[in-house]
Amino acid sequence: MANKHEKLEPVAANGETPPITSMKELEALVAQGKEKGHLTYDEINEALPPDFTSEDMEKLLEELEDLDIPVIGDEPEEGLAVSRAVKKEFASPDSQYQEEADLSDLAKIDDPVRLYLMEMGKVPLLSREDEIMLAKRIEEGRREITEAIANASATAKEIQRLSMKLEMGTLNLNDLLRANVDETNQSVRSRKLGEVQEEFKQILANYEQIYKLLEQEQDPDVTDRKRKAITASLNTLRKDTFDRLLKVDLNFSIIEEIAARIKEIYQQIDDAQSEINKIFQTTMLTEVDLRQIVKRTKKNSAQARALKKKYNLTLEQFIELDKTVRTSQRMIKRLEKESRNTIDELKEIVRMIQYGEQKAQDAKMKVVEANLRLVVSIAKKYTNRG
């Protein structure tokens, strides 16, 4: 049995679906639009057949646009319409083109909501397969971020902080975990709290072993064989930490907080390094050269005057630059020591975090757009239809 949409869109002899505007019910409407040079939404709604769908409406608006029949919100004032008719009667060809352009511009700006709905109408609705695919991408992004923070030793301090807040009762399980926990049931809450704290305990123990291995790895006397064994142990511990973080199944907002802290540490190090690089690039000096100038040059000496002439910098300015370099270097060492990761390691971790965040965000935006598209589709179907 044919559905309503099939009745509206019969197949032509050549196998192609005829335009919506060729329907008998709309012939008068199209003729009216050509005569007036535009149509209003009210005129269109009054002429639509009762079984007209939102998809038919989208096609109709597109076809009217192709026919140079703009659709506007309200009918222009009578005086304005008469004035345009007079102008059209006596206008030159050039002025007629300008009039058409003016009317077209009016249609474009008359209803910005319509323009938005038209754009949203181009976004395809999600199939079940699309929804599953996007959900998988969001989860993949989440896993990649979790793996990245597992590789960052600074995560240990964040896990310790979360564990203490749970112990003191200042953090609810439902704020910490993605899964919903019945915290009104004391037995359920205690059991889940114990499971989470045990995983946190093992994760912190892993980081303690990682710290010791990293210290061994920095020993200049360590053999290549021993170094390979250390690397293998580090990979095993980090993999176990990653698995345990997945098992705990932290709320994504918590994962984002940890990731943000790691990115903040890296940004501080990167800013300090950029400050150092800027000084050396501006002066065209190496670190050794700068230190030698500060160490060997005396105030008001001939050498100081020569430096001023060559670099346009006083000895006092060179001293300040050297202080800035030393301060930035101390900050980098302190942050690397606190984070237990080098700047290169942190750079790679942050890259992994950003990649996972982008993957999850892109998939989320597609879901949001599709949901808005569904709302628009429903709105178009029922707006002004009684």
Number of C-alpha atoms within 10 A of each C-alpha: 4 6 8 12 13 10 10 17 16 14 12 9 8 7 8 10 11 15 13 21 18 11 15 9 14 17 14 13 18 20 11 15 21 16 11 12 16 20 23 16 13 14 15 17 15 12 13 16 12 10 12 14 19 17 13 18 17 17 15 17 18 16 15 19 14 10 14 15 23 22 26 21 16 14 14 11 9 9 9 10 13 12 11 15 13 11 14 16 9 10 14 11 10 8 13 16 12 12 16 14 12 12 16 20 12 15 21 15 13 15 14 12 10 15 14 11 18 16 11 18 21 10 15 13 18 17 10 8 9 13 16 12 13 20 16 14 19 20 16 16 24 21 20 20 26 26 22 25 29 25 22 21 21 24 22 21 15 17 18 16 12 18 19 14 13 17 12 9 10 10 14 14 21 14 15 20 17 15 13 10 16 13 15 8 9 10 11 12 16 12 10 17 18 11 13 22 19 14 16 21 14 14 24 19 14 18 24 13 13 21 15 11 17 15 10 15 18 10 10 7 8 12 11 9 8 12 16 12 14 19 14 11 15 20 14 14 20 22 15 16 25 20 17 17 22 14 11 19 16 20 15 16 13 16 18 18 12 22 25 15 15 24 19 13 19 25 16 15 24 16 13 20 17 13 15 20 14 13 18 17 10 9 14 12 12 13 15 8 12 19 16 11 17 19 10 10 15 12 13 10 11 11 15 20 16 13 17 15 11 9 12 12 15 17 21 12 13 19 16 13 19 19 13 16 22 14 13 20 17 13 16 22 14 13 19 19 12 13 20 19 20 15 20 10 15 27 18 13 24 24 15 19 25 18 16 23 20 14 18 23 15 15 19 16 12 18 18 12 16 20 16 17 22 18 15 17 19 13 13 18 16 11 9 11 10 4
